[in-house]
Amino acid sequence: MELRVKRAPRIDTEITVPGDKSISHRAAIIAALSNGACTLRGFLPSDDCMHTLNALRVLGIQIEQPEPDVIIVHGKKRVLAPPKEEIDCGNSATTMRLLAGLLAGQTFESRLVGNASLSRRPMDRVIAPLRKMGADIIAEGPEQTPPLRIRGGSLRGIHYRSPIASAQVKSAVLLAGLFAKGKTTVDEPATSRSHTEVLFNYFLVRTAKDEKGSVSVFGDQVPESRDFAIPGDISSAAFWLVAAAAQPGGHLLVRNIGLNDTRTAVLGVLVRMGAQVREAIEDVDQLEPRGIVEVTGAALKGTVIQGKEVPQLIDELPVLAIAGALATGTTIIRHAHELRVKETDRVAAIAHNLRTMGAQIIEMNDGLEIHGPAPLHGARVASFGDHRIAMAFAVAGLFADGETVVQDADCVRESYPGFEAALEEFTSSKRMRTSTPVIGSLSPMRLAEE
Ligand code: S3P
């Protein structure tokens, strides 16, 4: 499939986005370990999350899916069945790394495989801590890359100081910690997304957090089965938020999105770049905050994205780079070396495609320096098989002269099934509404700084 995009008409619309990918993976896994049936609504039926569901089924968990975004997971009190086949994680590193943690706690042997792209991604980051906990885990690939062969059981709790701020690493260790003797603690150099800890608490698994941000879980706990509603994914909303922010006078309201504060750094960046952004949390009943974000666009200005902010907007960097190309002045993204080991080398992919569309951009080892504003011109650009590159360049096409064609864009299904239709609807005049500000007439629990 190709995405064909033309310059956006005036943006003034209201949308919702599909369920959060990170939360969908974790809710399904924790529900599978629980002591009964859990109905998960708002589940993201994307390729990545379906690989996690299929993996849980191979491990003996019964899962019904009465509607695409509703699943009923029948937890079996932490009892998993030895898999009769290898477990296919597709292109989902979250599936592979979280399952590595889960399987490290099982006495049977399992083998995790991935597609060609996942087979090039580093797994030493989870292998090292899981081995320290006592798991027998080997990477069969040439550079500690997949497939993974795991035989676990009798784990001991450790205090792991992760050299990288990665929620996948933290979550793999914490999931293994649920099967370990004693307490398992993870420290990271900067705080990554906190969904595993939050969902553990929601499903009544005891955790602890100290003042430095270290997270601990105590072994031998069974999650309590409960129903859960997954909020919309702010990383998917980010494509539309940037589009509205970069169009002076553009106006967008996104309802029912996850507003966990380890995920909202993208909003702060848009504020720094000059857009008007308001955030209102409407509900924290299920511990993961959800609410509304409203953006009014402006002539953006360049900014610097670096340091502890980076892990909290890592998935939004491709589309923020597009915002940088449209902004006046220089936008610098650094300390983002992790971008080089995503579904593709995103630093190289962004630089290549933005140059093709006429932007001035310097590639650095750990990021990008973008000189805007670029008069972008439509072009044929590659997705590099990476969903977020495909969607970010569809947004670039909304600001380019002529037609932009994003080739090989089926990969959008990994995180955003329905993106193509959403793109069409987003830019269709049928979606016009009056641009009366909505937040402000509510009494929000929290408003983002403006
Ligand atoms: C994710 C964590 C991030 C993110 C990925 C999803 C998760 O990866 O890029 O899309 O659900 O834990 P890292 O943990 O490797 O930074």
Residues whose N, C-alpha, C, O or C-beta is under 5 A from the ligand:
A	BS01	S3P	S22 T94 A165 S166 A167 Q168 V169 I314 D315
